[in-house]
């Protein structure tokens, strides 16, 4: 299990709130406030999960999902949105993300879902290098 989580959001207060919620666990949170910063952080370290806002100043959750396909360890991607609904949840799952985490955050739910996501982080197959998806990160 990789207990590092990258939270991608322009909302610094939410990062502090999530970090406090994870205090009773072995999980620790790092914060990136943009898609560009997330790309840099993903290139420097490995994460068990990436929790991203649905909309970012320079992209969206699908761009973050594509970024994770480019790193050696394939972290679970979770999406969060203040207006989370069944349609977004279905889109998130259909695109290959792990789950949708509704806001406002419920501490128990946050700990349960993020712990589960980190516990299931698979190793990236060696042959997948040739199948890299096109992503918005290529232009960043």
N, C-alpha and C positions, 0 to 999 in steps of 0.2 A: 504494500500500500504506500502510495506517495501522498504525504499529508500536506503538501503545499497547494494552495488555491490561488489562482490569479483572478482578481475581480476587475473587470474592465467597465469603467463608468466615469462620467464626468462629475459625479456626485460624491465628493469627499466625505460628507457626513454619513452617507450610507456605508462607505468603507469602514469607518470607525465603528458604526453600529454592528456591522457583520463581524468585525474582529472581536468585539466584546462578546457577541453571541457564541463565538467559537472558543472562547477562553477555557471553558471546562473540558475541552477536547484536546486531542493531540494535533488537530488541524491548525494551520496558520495561514493567514491571509496576506497577500501582497496586492498592491493596487496599481493599476495603470489607468490614466484618465482619458486615453484615446486609443484608436486602432493602431496608430503608429507606435505608441509606447508599448502596447501589447505585443506587437511584432518584435520589438527589441527585447522585451523581457522573455518571450517564448524562445528566442534565439540564445539566451544566456543560461536558462535553467529549465528544469523539468517540473511539471505540475501534474498533480493527480486530477485536477479539475480546473476548468475556466468558467467562471460565472460572468456573464456579460449582460449589460443593458441591451434591450432590443434596438434602441437607436443611440448612436454615438455621434459626436461632433464631426467625425470624419469617416463614417461608415455605419454598418449595421451588424446585427448578430450573425448574419450569413457570412459576412466578411471575416468575422472572428472564427467561425466554424471552418472556413477555408484556410485560415492561418494555421490552425491546429493540425491540418493535414500535412503541413510542411515541416513539422518538427519531429525529432527522433522518437520521443515518447508521445503517444497519442492520448492526450488528456480528454476526459469527458467534458462536453460543453453543455452548460446550462444557461438558459435565458431567463431574464427577469424583466418585468414590465409592470408599471402601476395599473394598467388597464388589461391585465392578463385575462384572456377568455378562452373558450373552447376552440375557437378557430386558430388562434395563435398557438395554443398547445398542440393542435393537430399538425400545423405547419412545422413547428419545432421538431416534433418526433419524425415526421415524414422526411425532413431534410437530414436526419441523422444525429441530431443533438440528443443529449441524455434526458433532459426534462425541462419543464417550465416552472420557475419558482415565483409565485405571486408576491406582490407587495401590497400592503405593508408586510414586512418579514415577521414570521412567527419563529421565535428562537428554537423551539423543539423541532419544527419542520426543517429549518435551515440546517441544524446539526445532523438530523437524520438523512436528509437528501444528499448533503455534501459528503458525509461520511460514506454513504453507499456508493456515490459516484467515484470517490477516490479509491475505494476498495476494489472497484471493477476496472480500473485503468489498464487496458491491454498494452502489450508491447507492440510497436509498429512492425509489420512484416517487412523483411529486407527487400522483397520484390516490389513493394509499392512505390518505390522511388520513380519508376518510369510512368506511373499513373498519376502524377501530381495534378490536382485540379487547377484550373485558371482561377486566379483570385485578384481581388482589388489590391492586395498588398504588393503586387508586382509594380504598381505605379507609385507606391509610397516612397 
